[in-house]
């Protein structure tokens, strides 16, 4: 089968789909990924086809206004207004990509606004895919955007209702795309993204571990919790000599990094990180990344890196401290390391609560409450609690035994085979 994957965002949003693409190709399918052009070398380096999409969203997210949005600050209406022309252009390019690839099946992240409608136009199966339980109502837990709340069964289910509103702000643009480009009728402004135009449920691939968050008993059969989609490092990769020497020169350090978050207040977060490491008596590896953690003058007990493969580095640290993004959380848990989550927005507080409730890390520290004292106490607990370390190690073993990519490939392959038979 020809399979076209659509995804948008930072590298953390792209990487799991590359892992899935590799698995799909190993199963005999042809795969292309449609995403920002800046990721084309990364995708093609893994032997996967690339379908063009402009770099607008990537540039927007890296700019100051986008950083403010990632941190939950700024005027959201103005940010949405600024993003709308980019999204309109992206939908057109998603259609152009589909015309070039001629897919039998599509898989798409919800930020790829045109993908569901392109699949409808082509009359092919399509899967919504993301690494968190964002769309399927359940009594077991609230929607992740309400991550700090404990609502109870009925209210938990109700918390998923607003998810239909997530794309309502773009409804006019989407309908213009449907009518003018695809020749399809309009959809209601608050039409659910989990339902097709003819009322059928959209199948969903949830790329997170059922060991970390068990599958609720009230989940419908079209919601598939597959396990994480890990993209492991190139076997030929080697650490920089300076990093290797630092790791070998003393006890395991604590990793601190905030990924694509936090670029607008890097100096303060660096000061907090360095102060917390000193107060807790721990060595540290600080990852700058997009998050902009700047540490020009650091003590010899701290080493600063731009980045390093999480599957290599996290096995060599005592604990991981990060923002709680789904991918970084998954990597830390798979390595079997206690986790300190310092969330900004969105699903990050949700993962912080899940990790803490499972005894895999101390209570999350929201960024607005992040201080030297609080972070130092959390680091000391994560690195010094033997029970927490044992629970984290057990969870790591369970996650490593899962095959999230394999499960997802099976689901997609079966759906495509049924469609090709006309079932």
Buried (B, 14 or more C-beta within 10 A) or exposed (E): BBBBBBBBBBBBBBBBBBBBBBBBBEBEBBBBBBBBBBBBEBBEEBEBBBBBBBBBBBEBBBEEBBBBBBBBBBEEEEBEEBBBEBBBBBBBBBBBBBEBBEBBBBBBBBBBBBBBBBBBBBEBBBBBBBBBBBBBBBBBBBBBBBBEBEBEEEEBBBBBEEBBEBBBBBBEBBBEBBEEBBEBEBBEBEBBBBBBBEEEBBBBBBBBBBBBBEBBEEBEEBBBBBBBBBBEEEEEEEBEEEBEEBBEEEEBBBBBBBBBBBBBBBEEBBEBBBBBBBBBEBBBBBBBBBBBBBBEEBEEBBBBBEEBBBBBBBBBBBBBBBBBBBBBBBBBBBBBBBBBBBBBBBBBBBBBBBBBEBBBBBBBBBBEEBEBEBBBBBBBBBBBBEEBBEBBBEBBEBBEEBBBBBBBBBBBBEBBEEBEEEE
